[in-house]
C-alpha cells in the first residue's frame, strides 16, 4: 500500500490515509466502502438534495453521498476481492430496497435515535410524501402557464383557491394517516381537528408552496399584492423565508402540532370547543405523551444531523417561525376571508365525512 504524502483521506479528510481499492482513503472509509459496495448506493437518491458535505465530522450523516464520494475519488468496486463480496448479494440488495422509504440515516450505527424512533420518523415521512400536494400544484401552475398572459391574470384567483384547497385537503389526509391519531377516541380526534387543522395547514402550507415554487411566480406575486396588499405579502414572504429548510424537521413538527393541548395562539371560533372541552382535557396526559415522542425525535434528529449548537438554534428558530406565522394568520384574517371559508369547509368535511361517518362516537 502506498502512503499518501498529505496523509489526508480523499473522502472525509481524515488523517492516516492509504491507498485502498484504487483511491487514497482512511481506514473507516475503507471499511465503509467494503460494507456498502454491494448495495448499489450510486443509483440511490439522497433525501437531502445530493449535496451533503462529507467530512470527518459529517461522514455518518449521509450514507448515499459518502458512497458516491468514494466512487468520485477513484474507489473501484472491481478491486474489492471477490471473496469479500457476499454470496447472497441479490438477497441483501432486495432486503435493503424493500424497506419502506427509510432515510439514509437509518442505516448508520451512531444515530442517537432508537430503531423504534427511526421507524416512527420513517413512517411520518412516508405518510407525508404519500399525501403531498406538491405535484398537483405544479400541474396547476404548468397548465396555467399555457394560457396567454391576460387569461392567466383572469384565472389566477380561482387557481390560487384550488391550490389552497389542495394544500388543506392533503394535510387532512396526512393527519388521518398518523397511527397515533387513528388510535384516538372519535371525540378527541374531532376536537384536535377543530383546534389545530388551520394551524397545521397554514404552517405546513408555507413549506408546500415553497416546494412547488409558487413564491417565484410573478403572476402570483402580483395577485397577492393586489388582493392582500404589498405590506401583508412582504410580511408573509419574510416569515416564509425564515422557515426551516430541512423538510424532515418540518414534517415532524407538523405531526407534533396536531397533538397539542394548547390553544393560546389560535383559539377555535366555533361553539364546538366550548361544548366539548372535557373530551380533550380528559386525554391531556396521553396527548402530551404522544407529543413528547415527536419532540424527542425532532431534537435527536437535529442533534445527529447538525450538532448540539446548531440543533438548539434550529429548534428555537422553528418554534419562533411557527409563532410568527400563527400570529400573522390572526392579523391578516379579514384579508383572507375567502380563504378562511374554504379552510372551514374542508375542516367540516373532514369531521363529517372522514371521522363521524366511519367512527361512531
Short mmCIF file of the C-alpha atoms (twelve columns), coordinates in Angstrom:
data_MODEL
# 
_entry.id   MODEL 
# 
loop_
_atom_site.group_PDB 
_atom_site.id 
_atom_site.type_symbol 
_atom_site.label_atom_id 
_atom_site.label_alt_id 
_atom_site.label_comp_id 
_atom_site.label_asym_id 
_atom_site.label_seq_id 
_atom_site.Cartn_x 
_atom_site.Cartn_y 
_atom_site.Cartn_z 
_atom_site.pdbx_PDB_model_num 
ATOM 1   C CA . UNK A 1   0.000   0.000   0.000   1 
ATOM 2   C CA . UNK A 2   1.207   3.494   -0.886  1 
ATOM 3   C CA . UNK A 3   1.086   6.094   1.880   1 
ATOM 4   C CA . UNK A 4   -0.461  9.415   0.890   1 
ATOM 5   C CA . UNK A 5   2.102   12.215  1.294   1 
ATOM 6   C CA . UNK A 6   -0.512  14.640  2.634   1 
ATOM 7   C CA . UNK A 7   -1.867  11.938  4.941   1 
ATOM 8   C CA . UNK A 8   -5.461  13.029  4.308   1 
ATOM 9   C CA . UNK A 9   -8.352  10.857  3.179   1 
ATOM 10  C CA . UNK A 10  -9.781  11.987  -0.166  1 
ATOM 11  C CA . UNK A 11  -13.267 11.090  1.051   1 
ATOM 12  C CA . UNK A 12  -13.523 12.683  4.510   1 
ATOM 13  C CA . UNK A 13  -10.127 14.423  5.033   1 
ATOM 14  C CA . UNK A 14  -9.278  12.141  7.968   1 
ATOM 15  C CA . UNK A 15  -5.589  11.626  8.756   1 
ATOM 16  C CA . UNK A 16  -3.573  8.467   8.197   1 
ATOM 17  C CA . UNK A 17  -4.896  7.717   4.715   1 
ATOM 18  C CA . UNK A 18  -3.503  4.992   2.489   1 
ATOM 19  C CA . UNK A 19  -4.407  3.588   -0.899  1 
ATOM 20  C CA . UNK A 20  -7.404  1.275   -0.758  1 
ATOM 21  C CA . UNK A 21  -9.483  -0.020  -3.671  1 
ATOM 22  C CA . UNK A 22  -7.814  2.414   -6.087  1 
ATOM 23  C CA . UNK A 23  -8.045  5.633   -4.063  1 
ATOM 24  C CA . UNK A 24  -6.449  7.361   -1.081  1 
ATOM 25  C CA . UNK A 25  -8.713  6.955   1.933   1 
ATOM 26  C CA . UNK A 26  -8.654  6.356   5.679   1 
ATOM 27  C CA . UNK A 27  -9.400  3.027   7.354   1 
ATOM 28  C CA . UNK A 28  -13.004 3.993   8.349   1 
ATOM 29  C CA . UNK A 29  -13.836 4.988   4.759   1 
ATOM 30  C CA . UNK A 30  -12.191 1.798   3.515   1 
ATOM 31  C CA . UNK A 31  -14.427 -0.259  5.817   1 
ATOM 32  C CA . UNK A 32  -17.462 1.845   4.889   1 
ATOM 33  C CA . UNK A 33  -16.855 1.152   1.193   1 
ATOM 34  C CA . UNK A 34  -16.352 -2.544  1.873   1 
ATOM 35  C CA . UNK A 35  -19.609 -2.814  3.871   1 
ATOM 36  C CA . UNK A 36  -21.726 -0.899  1.376   1 
ATOM 37  C CA . UNK A 37  -20.335 -1.831  -2.011  1 
ATOM 38  C CA . UNK A 38  -22.995 -4.484  -2.687  1 
ATOM 39  C CA . UNK A 39  -25.970 -2.115  -2.091  1 
ATOM 40  C CA . UNK A 40  -25.528 -0.154  -5.347  1 
ATOM 41  C CA . UNK A 41  -25.953 3.140   -3.491  1 
ATOM 42  C CA . UNK A 42  -24.717 5.086   -6.517  1 
ATOM 43  C CA . UNK A 43  -28.209 4.709   -8.000  1 
ATOM 44  C CA . UNK A 44  -29.984 5.776   -4.778  1 
ATOM 45  C CA . UNK A 45  -31.363 9.277   -4.191  1 
ATOM 46  C CA . UNK A 46  -30.165 11.365  -1.257  1 
ATOM 47  C CA . UNK A 47  -33.051 12.687  0.851   1 
ATOM 48  C CA . UNK A 48  -31.135 15.923  1.444   1 
ATOM 49  C CA . UNK A 49  -30.689 17.036  -2.161  1 
ATOM 50  C CA . UNK A 50  -27.493 15.156  -3.004  1 
ATOM 51  C CA . UNK A 51  -25.212 17.957  -1.816  1 
ATOM 52  C CA . UNK A 52  -24.091 16.631  1.580   1 
ATOM 53  C CA . UNK A 53  -20.597 17.816  2.502   1 
ATOM 54  C CA . UNK A 54  -18.618 14.738  3.569   1 
ATOM 55  C CA . UNK A 55  -16.019 15.463  6.263   1 
ATOM 56  C CA . UNK A 56  -14.659 13.594  9.249   1 
ATOM 57  C CA . UNK A 57  -17.463 15.133  11.341  1 
ATOM 58  C CA . UNK A 58  -20.329 14.624  8.875   1 
ATOM 59  C CA . UNK A 59  -19.373 11.386  7.124   1 
ATOM 60  C CA . UNK A 60  -22.001 9.443   9.101   1 
ATOM 61  C CA . UNK A 61  -24.805 11.842  8.159   1 
ATOM 62  C CA . UNK A 62  -25.471 10.611  4.634   1 
ATOM 63  C CA . UNK A 63  -24.622 7.098   3.567   1 
ATOM 64  C CA . UNK A 64  -25.519 7.717   -0.082  1 
ATOM 65  C CA . UNK A 65  -23.428 10.872  -0.597  1 
ATOM 66  C CA . UNK A 66  -20.488 9.312   1.226   1 
ATOM 67  C CA . UNK A 67  -20.549 6.271   -1.033  1 
ATOM 68  C CA . UNK A 68  -20.829 8.420   -4.167  1 
ATOM 69  C CA . UNK A 69  -17.838 10.434  -2.992  1 
ATOM 70  C CA . UNK A 70  -15.896 7.203   -2.541  1 
ATOM 71  C CA . UNK A 71  -16.559 6.460   -6.197  1 
ATOM 72  C CA . UNK A 72  -15.777 10.009  -7.303  1 
ATOM 73  C CA . UNK A 73  -12.297 9.938   -5.725  1 
ATOM 74  C CA . UNK A 74  -11.483 6.713   -7.564  1 
ATOM 75  C CA . UNK A 75  -12.511 3.800   -5.346  1 
ATOM 76  C CA . UNK A 76  -13.471 0.829   -7.524  1 
ATOM 77  C CA . UNK A 77  -15.862 -1.990  -6.801  1 
ATOM 78  C CA . UNK A 78  -13.899 -4.280  -9.061  1 
ATOM 79  C CA . UNK A 79  -10.846 -4.077  -6.789  1 
ATOM 80  C CA . UNK A 80  -12.739 -5.496  -3.861  1 
ATOM 81  C CA . UNK A 81  -11.791 -9.143  -3.621  1 
ATOM 82  C CA . UNK A 82  -14.468 -11.497 -4.854  1 
ATOM 83  C CA . UNK A 83  -14.229 -13.441 -1.643  1 
ATOM 84  C CA . UNK A 84  -15.254 -10.351 0.269   1 
ATOM 85  C CA . UNK A 85  -18.479 -9.949  -1.673  1 
ATOM 86  C CA . UNK A 86  -21.442 -11.759 -0.077  1 
ATOM 87  C CA . UNK A 87  -22.676 -14.807 -1.942  1 
ATOM 88  C CA . UNK A 88  -26.267 -13.720 -1.343  1 
ATOM 89  C CA . UNK A 89  -25.699 -10.303 -2.967  1 
ATOM 90  C CA . UNK A 90  -29.073 -10.173 -4.664  1 
ATOM 91  C CA . UNK A 91  -30.866 -11.118 -1.457  1 
ATOM 92  C CA . UNK A 92  -29.132 -8.372  0.519   1 
ATOM 93  C CA . UNK A 93  -29.965 -5.774  -2.112  1 
ATOM 94  C CA . UNK A 94  -33.598 -6.823  -2.191  1 
ATOM 95  C CA . UNK A 95  -33.864 -6.576  1.572   1 
ATOM 96  C CA . UNK A 96  -32.411 -3.072  1.515   1 
ATOM 97  C CA . UNK A 97  -34.669 -1.874  -1.270  1 
ATOM 98  C CA . UNK A 98  -37.756 -3.378  0.364   1 
ATOM 99  C CA . UNK A 99  -37.505 -1.066  3.384   1 
ATOM 100 C CA . UNK A 100 -40.435 1.351   3.493   1 
ATOM 101 C CA . UNK A 101 -38.935 4.691   2.461   1 
ATOM 102 C CA . UNK A 102 -36.123 4.750   5.043   1 
ATOM 103 C CA . UNK A 103 -33.959 7.846   5.415   1 
ATOM 104 C CA . UNK A 104 -30.295 7.207   4.721   1 
ATOM 105 C CA . UNK A 105 -29.535 8.000   8.383   1 
ATOM 106 C CA . UNK A 106 -31.475 4.910   9.393   1 
ATOM 107 C CA . UNK A 107 -28.585 2.786   8.157   1 
ATOM 108 C CA . UNK A 108 -25.883 4.482   10.252  1 
ATOM 109 C CA . UNK A 109 -24.740 2.956   13.507  1 
ATOM 110 C CA . UNK A 110 -24.074 6.134   15.510  1 
ATOM 111 C CA . UNK A 111 -27.532 7.658   15.494  1 
ATOM 112 C CA . UNK A 112 -28.935 8.966   18.751  1 
ATOM 113 C CA . UNK A 113 -32.339 7.630   17.764  1 
ATOM 114 C CA . UNK A 114 -33.510 4.153   18.648  1 
ATOM 115 C CA . UNK A 115 -34.762 1.772   15.957  1 
ATOM 116 C CA . UNK A 116 -38.351 2.381   17.076  1 
ATOM 117 C CA . UNK A 117 -37.855 6.134   16.809  1 
ATOM 118 C CA . UNK A 118 -36.388 5.778   13.326  1 
ATOM 119 C CA . UNK A 119 -39.409 3.705   12.359  1 
ATOM 120 C CA . UNK A 120 -41.755 6.461   13.587  1 
ATOM 121 C CA . UNK A 121 -39.742 9.053   11.680  1 
ATOM 122 C CA . UNK A 122 -39.737 6.942   8.521   1 
ATOM 123 C CA . UNK A 123 -43.495 6.340   8.749   1 
ATOM 124 C CA . UNK A 124 -44.177 10.073  9.107   1 
ATOM 125 C CA . UNK A 125 -42.070 10.849  6.025   1 
ATOM 126 C CA . UNK A 126 -43.866 8.085   4.137   1 
ATOM 127 C CA . UNK A 127 -47.331 9.355   5.166   1 
ATOM 128 C CA . UNK A 128 -46.443 12.937  4.303   1 
ATOM 129 C CA . UNK A 129 -44.939 12.113  0.912   1 
ATOM 130 C CA . UNK A 130 -47.939 9.956   0.007   1 
ATOM 131 C CA . UNK A 131 -50.320 12.852  0.670   1 
ATOM 132 C CA . UNK A 132 -48.154 15.749  -0.519  1 
ATOM 133 C CA . UNK A 133 -49.940 18.080  -2.979  1 
ATOM 134 C CA . UNK A 134 -46.728 19.479  -4.471  1 
ATOM 135 C CA . UNK A 135 -47.003 17.574  -7.760  1 
ATOM 136 C CA . UNK A 136 -50.665 18.545  -8.224  1 
ATOM 137 C CA . UNK A 137 -49.846 22.211  -7.522  1 
ATOM 138 C CA . UNK A 138 -47.043 22.108  -10.059 1 
ATOM 139 C CA . UNK A 139 -49.546 20.665  -12.555 1 
ATOM 140 C CA . UNK A 140 -51.896 23.585  -11.829 1 
ATOM 141 C CA . UNK A 141 -49.099 26.095  -12.437 1 
ATOM 142 C CA . UNK A 142 -47.955 24.293  -15.580 1 
ATOM 143 C CA . UNK A 143 -51.462 24.200  -17.035 1 
ATOM 144 C CA . UNK A 144 -51.962 27.870  -16.218 1 
ATOM 145 C CA . UNK A 145 -48.703 28.836  -17.944 1 
ATOM 146 C CA . UNK A 146 -50.029 27.558  -21.290 1 
ATOM 147 C CA . UNK A 147 -52.646 30.343  -21.448 1 
ATOM 148 C CA . UNK A 148 -51.978 33.867  -22.765 1 
ATOM 149 C CA . UNK A 149 -50.939 36.363  -20.094 1 
ATOM 150 C CA . UNK A 150 -54.302 38.144  -19.944 1 
ATOM 151 C CA . UNK A 151 -56.171 34.872  -19.426 1 
ATOM 152 C CA . UNK A 152 -53.677 33.804  -16.762 1 
ATOM 153 C CA . UNK A 153 -54.266 37.042  -14.874 1 
ATOM 154 C CA . UNK A 154 -58.024 36.490  -15.026 1 
ATOM 155 C CA . UNK A 155 -57.966 32.925  -13.739 1 
ATOM 156 C CA . UNK A 156 -55.211 33.336  -11.131 1 
ATOM 157 C CA . UNK A 157 -57.709 33.894  -8.277  1 
ATOM 158 C CA . UNK A 158 -59.567 30.655  -8.998  1 
ATOM 159 C CA . UNK A 159 -56.313 28.755  -9.433  1 
ATOM 160 C CA . UNK A 160 -54.982 30.079  -6.143  1 
ATOM 161 C CA . UNK A 161 -58.104 28.883  -4.360  1 
ATOM 162 C CA . UNK A 162 -57.581 25.474  -5.989  1 
ATOM 163 C CA . UNK A 163 -54.032 25.460  -4.634  1 
ATOM 164 C CA . UNK A 164 -55.205 26.356  -1.110  1 
ATOM 165 C CA . UNK A 165 -57.869 23.665  -1.255  1 
ATOM 166 C CA . UNK A 166 -55.278 21.111  -2.385  1 
ATOM 167 C CA . UNK A 167 -52.922 22.079  0.460   1 
ATOM 168 C CA . UNK A 168 -55.510 21.739  3.231   1 
ATOM 169 C CA . UNK A 169 -57.054 18.563  1.846   1 
ATOM 170 C CA . UNK A 170 -53.596 16.980  1.794   1 
ATOM 171 C CA . UNK A 171 -52.923 17.871  5.427   1 
ATOM 172 C CA . UNK A 172 -56.277 16.426  6.410   1 
ATOM 173 C CA . UNK A 173 -55.215 13.138  4.814   1 
ATOM 174 C CA . UNK A 174 -51.772 13.341  6.414   1 
ATOM 175 C CA . UNK A 175 -53.263 13.794  9.900   1 
ATOM 176 C CA . UNK A 176 -55.624 10.870  9.437   1 
ATOM 177 C CA . UNK A 177 -52.744 8.603   8.378   1 
ATOM 178 C CA . UNK A 178 -50.805 9.161   11.601  1 
ATOM 179 C CA . UNK A 179 -51.187 5.929   13.639  1 
ATOM 180 C CA . UNK A 180 -51.356 7.822   16.945  1 
ATOM 181 C CA . UNK A 181 -54.209 9.949   15.609  1 
ATOM 182 C CA . UNK A 182 -56.123 6.958   14.271  1 
ATOM 183 C CA . UNK A 183 -55.965 5.297   17.694  1 
ATOM 184 C CA . UNK A 184 -57.626 8.224   19.492  1 
ATOM 185 C CA . UNK A 185 -61.274 8.335   20.532  1 
ATOM 186 C CA . UNK A 186 -63.566 9.942   17.979  1 
ATOM 187 C CA . UNK A 187 -64.438 12.989  20.075  1 
ATOM 188 C CA . UNK A 188 -60.763 13.671  20.745  1 
ATOM 189 C CA . UNK A 189 -59.996 13.460  17.029  1 
ATOM 190 C CA . UNK A 190 -62.745 15.934  16.249  1 
ATOM 191 C CA . UNK A 191 -61.579 18.443  18.821  1 
ATOM 192 C CA . UNK A 192 -57.967 18.234  17.667  1 
ATOM 193 C CA . UNK A 193 -59.115 18.917  14.106  1 
ATOM 194 C CA . UNK A 194 -61.221 21.822  15.358  1 
ATOM 195 C CA . UNK A 195 -58.314 23.289  17.298  1 
ATOM 196 C CA . UNK A 196 -55.311 22.711  15.069  1 
ATOM 197 C CA . UNK A 197 -56.321 21.935  11.486  1 
ATOM 198 C CA . UNK A 198 -55.917 25.506  10.308  1 
ATOM 199 C CA . UNK A 199 -52.657 25.955  12.243  1 
ATOM 200 C CA . UNK A 200 -51.164 22.794  10.737  1 
ATOM 201 C CA . UNK A 201 -52.305 23.717  7.242   1 
ATOM 202 C CA . UNK A 202 -51.018 27.296  7.399   1 
ATOM 203 C CA . UNK A 203 -47.604 26.317  8.791   1 
ATOM 204 C CA . UNK A 204 -47.202 23.320  6.509   1 
ATOM 205 C CA . UNK A 205 -48.615 25.277  3.577   1 
ATOM 206 C CA . UNK A 206 -45.581 27.579  3.595   1 
ATOM 207 C CA . UNK A 207 -43.358 24.535  3.121   1 
ATOM 208 C CA . UNK A 208 -45.605 23.110  0.372   1 
ATOM 209 C CA . UNK A 209 -45.797 26.366  -1.593  1 
ATOM 210 C CA . UNK A 210 -42.047 26.768  -1.304  1 
ATOM 211 C CA . UNK A 211 -41.510 23.249  -2.639  1 
ATOM 212 C CA . UNK A 212 -43.911 23.970  -5.525  1 
ATOM 213 C CA . UNK A 213 -42.006 27.223  -6.228  1 
ATOM 214 C CA . UNK A 214 -45.203 29.263  -6.232  1 
ATOM 215 C CA . UNK A 215 -43.443 32.169  -4.499  1 
ATOM 216 C CA . UNK A 216 -41.255 32.690  -7.562  1 
ATOM 217 C CA . UNK A 217 -44.245 33.080  -9.883  1 
ATOM 218 C CA . UNK A 218 -44.610 36.759  -10.923 1 
ATOM 219 C CA . UNK A 219 -48.331 36.248  -11.608 1 
ATOM 220 C CA . UNK A 220 -48.989 35.036  -8.078  1 
ATOM 221 C CA . UNK A 221 -46.809 37.779  -6.621  1 
ATOM 222 C CA . UNK A 222 -48.926 40.362  -8.432  1 
ATOM 223 C CA . UNK A 223 -52.093 38.571  -7.288  1 
ATOM 224 C CA . UNK A 224 -51.025 38.620  -3.628  1 
ATOM 225 C CA . UNK A 225 -50.108 42.297  -3.788  1 
ATOM 226 C CA . UNK A 226 -53.475 43.244  -5.307  1 
ATOM 227 C CA . UNK A 227 -55.731 41.133  -3.083  1 
ATOM 228 C CA . UNK A 228 -53.880 41.225  0.230   1 
ATOM 229 C CA . UNK A 229 -51.732 44.337  -0.076  1 
ATOM 230 C CA . UNK A 230 -47.986 44.575  -0.546  1 
ATOM 231 C CA . UNK A 231 -47.306 45.063  3.172   1 
ATOM 232 C CA . UNK A 232 -49.077 41.850  4.177   1 
ATOM 233 C CA . UNK A 233 -47.483 39.993  1.279   1 
ATOM 234 C CA . UNK A 234 -43.984 41.162  2.221   1 
ATOM 235 C CA . UNK A 235 -44.574 40.186  5.839   1 
ATOM 236 C CA . UNK A 236 -45.698 36.739  4.729   1 
ATOM 237 C CA . UNK A 237 -42.642 36.322  2.488   1 
ATOM 238 C CA . UNK A 238 -40.334 37.251  5.385   1 
ATOM 239 C CA . UNK A 239 -41.916 34.539  7.518   1 
ATOM 240 C CA . UNK A 240 -41.687 32.045  4.636   1 
ATOM 241 C CA . UNK A 241 -38.011 32.884  4.028   1 
ATOM 242 C CA . UNK A 242 -37.215 32.222  7.688   1 
ATOM 243 C CA . UNK A 243 -38.830 28.786  7.779   1 
ATOM 244 C CA . UNK A 244 -36.521 25.798  8.330   1 
ATOM 245 C CA . UNK A 245 -35.191 24.402  5.038   1 
ATOM 246 C CA . UNK A 246 -34.818 20.816  6.235   1 
ATOM 247 C CA . UNK A 247 -38.062 19.160  5.131   1 
ATOM 248 C CA . UNK A 248 -37.707 16.299  7.609   1 
ATOM 249 C CA . UNK A 249 -37.826 18.739  10.540  1 
ATOM 250 C CA . UNK A 250 -40.906 20.481  9.126   1 
ATOM 251 C CA . UNK A 251 -42.753 17.197  8.579   1 
ATOM 252 C CA . UNK A 252 -42.019 16.029  12.117  1 
ATOM 253 C CA . UNK A 253 -43.022 19.392  13.574  1 
ATOM 254 C CA . UNK A 254 -46.328 19.353  11.687  1 
ATOM 255 C CA . UNK A 255 -47.082 15.932  13.160  1 
ATOM 256 C CA . UNK A 256 -46.292 17.232  16.659  1 
ATOM 257 C CA . UNK A 257 -48.544 20.287  16.322  1 
ATOM 258 C CA . UNK A 258 -51.722 18.303  15.750  1 
ATOM 259 C CA . UNK A 259 -51.469 16.651  19.177  1 
ATOM 260 C CA . UNK A 260 -51.005 19.923  21.073  1 
ATOM 261 C CA . UNK A 261 -53.258 20.514  24.082  1 
ATOM 262 C CA . UNK A 262 -52.595 24.264  23.907  1 
ATOM 263 C CA . UNK A 263 -54.675 26.851  22.022  1 
ATOM 264 C CA . UNK A 264 -53.024 30.016  23.305  1 
ATOM 265 C CA . UNK A 265 -52.030 31.139  19.804  1 
ATOM 266 C CA . UNK A 266 -55.101 30.310  17.741  1 
ATOM 267 C CA . UNK A 267 -58.429 29.895  19.513  1 
ATOM 268 C CA . UNK A 268 -61.340 27.993  17.918  1 
ATOM 269 C CA . UNK A 269 -64.075 30.397  16.841  1 
ATOM 270 C CA . UNK A 270 -66.985 27.960  16.821  1 
ATOM 271 C CA . UNK A 271 -69.150 26.638  19.616  1 
ATOM 272 C CA . UNK A 272 -67.873 23.063  19.357  1 
ATOM 273 C CA . UNK A 273 -64.880 23.743  21.593  1 
ATOM 274 C CA . UNK A 274 -66.961 25.316  24.335  1 
ATOM 275 C CA . UNK A 275 -69.433 22.431  24.395  1 
ATOM 276 C CA . UNK A 276 -66.867 19.618  24.347  1 
ATOM 277 C CA . UNK A 277 -63.816 20.824  26.220  1 
ATOM 278 C CA . UNK A 278 -63.882 17.781  28.506  1 
ATOM 279 C CA . UNK A 279 -63.079 15.421  25.601  1 
ATOM 280 C CA . UNK A 280 -59.596 16.875  25.259  1 
ATOM 281 C CA . UNK A 281 -58.956 17.666  28.909  1 
ATOM 282 C CA . UNK A 282 -59.597 14.041  29.814  1 
ATOM 283 C CA . UNK A 283 -56.850 12.963  27.378  1 
ATOM 284 C CA . UNK A 284 -54.232 15.623  28.102  1 
ATOM 285 C CA . UNK A 285 -51.678 13.226  29.595  1 
ATOM 286 C CA . UNK A 286 -51.967 10.791  26.686  1 
ATOM 287 C CA . UNK A 287 -51.703 13.576  24.096  1 
ATOM 288 C CA . UNK A 288 -48.695 15.099  25.821  1 
ATOM 289 C CA . UNK A 289 -47.001 11.690  25.805  1 
ATOM 290 C CA . UNK A 290 -47.560 11.459  22.035  1 
ATOM 291 C CA . UNK A 291 -46.184 14.955  21.540  1 
ATOM 292 C CA . UNK A 292 -43.180 14.147  23.722  1 
ATOM 293 C CA . UNK A 293 -42.351 11.239  21.407  1 
ATOM 294 C CA . UNK A 294 -42.369 13.534  18.372  1 
ATOM 295 C CA . UNK A 295 -40.426 16.321  20.070  1 
ATOM 296 C CA . UNK A 296 -37.743 13.893  21.236  1 
ATOM 297 C CA . UNK A 297 -37.403 12.508  17.722  1 
ATOM 298 C CA . UNK A 298 -37.162 16.023  16.246  1 
ATOM 299 C CA . UNK A 299 -34.432 17.105  18.629  1 
ATOM 300 C CA . UNK A 300 -32.434 13.874  18.396  1 
ATOM 301 C CA . UNK A 301 -32.608 14.044  14.621  1 
ATOM 302 C CA . UNK A 302 -31.376 17.645  14.711  1 
ATOM 303 C CA . UNK A 303 -28.582 16.770  17.146  1 
ATOM 304 C CA . UNK A 304 -27.412 13.969  14.897  1 
ATOM 305 C CA . UNK A 305 -27.660 15.976  11.706  1 
ATOM 306 C CA . UNK A 306 -26.386 19.377  12.847  1 
ATOM 307 C CA . UNK A 307 -24.615 19.004  16.192  1 
ATOM 308 C CA . UNK A 308 -25.594 20.409  19.592  1 
ATOM 309 C CA . UNK A 309 -25.200 24.147  18.951  1 
ATOM 310 C CA . UNK A 310 -26.961 24.267  15.579  1 
ATOM 311 C CA . UNK A 311 -29.663 21.864  16.785  1 
ATOM 312 C CA . UNK A 312 -30.577 24.216  19.647  1 
ATOM 313 C CA . UNK A 313 -30.611 27.255  17.368  1 
ATOM 314 C CA . UNK A 314 -32.681 25.496  14.708  1 
ATOM 315 C CA . UNK A 315 -35.143 24.126  17.236  1 
ATOM 316 C CA . UNK A 316 -35.717 27.590  18.695  1 
ATOM 317 C CA . UNK A 317 -36.000 29.073  15.189  1 
ATOM 318 C CA . UNK A 318 -38.683 26.563  14.163  1 
ATOM 319 C CA . UNK A 319 -40.791 27.410  17.214  1 
ATOM 320 C CA . UNK A 320 -40.378 31.159  16.650  1 
ATOM 321 C CA . UNK A 321 -41.291 30.798  12.975  1 
ATOM 322 C CA . UNK A 322 -44.393 28.816  13.916  1 
ATOM 323 C CA . UNK A 323 -45.487 31.506  16.398  1 
ATOM 324 C CA . UNK A 324 -44.775 34.310  13.927  1 
ATOM 325 C CA . UNK A 325 -46.806 32.556  11.248  1 
ATOM 326 C CA . UNK A 326 -49.713 31.864  13.638  1 
ATOM 327 C CA . UNK A 327 -49.895 35.494  14.738  1 
ATOM 328 C CA . UNK A 328 -49.681 36.622  11.117  1 
ATOM 329 C CA . UNK A 329 -52.732 34.498  10.261  1 
ATOM 330 C CA . UNK A 330 -54.724 36.162  13.055  1 
ATOM 331 C CA . UNK A 331 -53.718 39.680  11.992  1 
ATOM 332 C CA . UNK A 332 -54.451 39.002  8.318   1 
ATOM 333 C CA . UNK A 333 -57.758 37.268  8.975   1 
ATOM 334 C CA . UNK A 334 -60.015 39.827  7.293   1 
ATOM 335 C CA . UNK A 335 -57.989 39.925  4.093   1 
ATOM 336 C CA . UNK A 336 -58.090 36.128  3.916   1 
ATOM 337 C CA . UNK A 337 -61.878 35.872  4.220   1 
ATOM 338 C CA . UNK A 338 -62.465 33.720  1.109   1 
ATOM 339 C CA . UNK A 339 -59.544 31.518  2.046   1 
ATOM 340 C CA . UNK A 340 -60.931 31.196  5.585   1 
ATOM 341 C CA . UNK A 341 -64.262 29.984  4.220   1 
ATOM 342 C CA . UNK A 342 -62.508 27.306  2.145   1 
ATOM 343 C CA . UNK A 343 -60.498 26.108  5.150   1 
ATOM 344 C CA . UNK A 344 -63.590 25.955  7.347   1 
ATOM 345 C CA . UNK A 345 -65.470 23.926  4.726   1 
ATOM 346 C CA . UNK A 346 -62.615 21.427  4.377   1 
ATOM 347 C CA . UNK A 347 -62.339 21.116  8.153   1 
ATOM 348 C CA . UNK A 348 -66.063 20.474  8.394   1 
ATOM 349 C CA . UNK A 349 -65.888 17.890  5.588   1 
ATOM 350 C CA . UNK A 350 -63.091 16.011  7.361   1 
ATOM 351 C CA . UNK A 351 -65.089 15.823  10.570  1 
ATOM 352 C CA . UNK A 352 -68.360 14.897  8.874   1 
ATOM 353 C CA . UNK A 353 -67.179 12.574  6.104   1 
ATOM 354 C CA . UNK A 354 -63.886 11.158  7.384   1 
ATOM 355 C CA . UNK A 355 -64.438 10.835  11.128  1 
ATOM 356 C CA . UNK A 356 -68.131 10.799  12.059  1 
ATOM 357 C CA . UNK A 357 -69.275 8.546   9.200   1 
ATOM 358 C CA . UNK A 358 -66.567 5.961   9.774   1 
ATOM 359 C CA . UNK A 359 -66.349 6.035   13.557  1 
ATOM 360 C CA . UNK A 360 -69.476 6.362   15.697  1 
ATOM 361 C CA . UNK A 361 -68.993 8.489   18.794  1 
# 
